[in-house]
Amino acid sequence: MVTTEEKVHLTELIAGYSLASDNKDVEAHVAYYAEEGFIEGGMSTGPKNGSMAKDLEKIFEMEGTLKRHFAMNHLFKKVGEDIQVDYLLLVVEGEQMPGVVATAMIQDIFTRENDAWKIKRHSINIDPAMFNAMEQSE
């Protein structure tokens, strides 16, 4: 069973790396990951101890303008010694005309590394609406 304390702590970690993404702060974002942690799915990276920083620089550059990342509807589940957190992500434009940029289902696997919770896997499943909008704007 995931404790209330663990839920609060992991929710704060998710908020922290969401704000690091808003600020396009590669160093701060990478700090939330385990040494072999990685991002997979719609926006993928190599592991933290590999190409993650360079991959994130490219992702943040591709985003262009300021984006705000809102994480909500968290569900927690123990998976062995790790904790899985499933949640919805809403990404909105924060610099030009306000609007939804993307929505996605996220699944994070958190593991203990050096007595701290770190992201082992951040899986992004982007909803089709973003790709449909991209096709329509071409």
C-alpha positions, 0 to 999 in steps of 0.5 A: 500500500502506498502511504499518504506521505509517499503520495504527497511526496511523489505529487510534489516531485511531479510538480517539480519536474513539471515546473522544470519543464515549464522553465526549460531547465534541463539540469533541474529536470534531469535531477528527478531521474534515477541514473538509468531513468528515461522518458519513453513514448511521445517524447523519448530520451536516452537514459539520464546517464546517457543522452537525456540532457541533450535529448531534453534540450532538443525537446524544449527547443522544439516546444518553442514558446513557453508551455505550462504543464499541469498534472492531475488525477493521480493514481498510485500503486505499489509495484514491488519496491517501486511506486507507479503513478498514473496521471493526466497531463495538460499542456497549455500555451503560456506565451502567445494566445492561451490554448491547449497544446496537448493532453496525455496519459502519463505513467511514472515508475518511481524507485528508491535511489540513494534514499530518495525517490527518483523516476525510473521510467516516465512514459508519455502517451499523447492523445490523438488530438495533438497530432490531428491539430498538427495535420490540420495546420499543415 
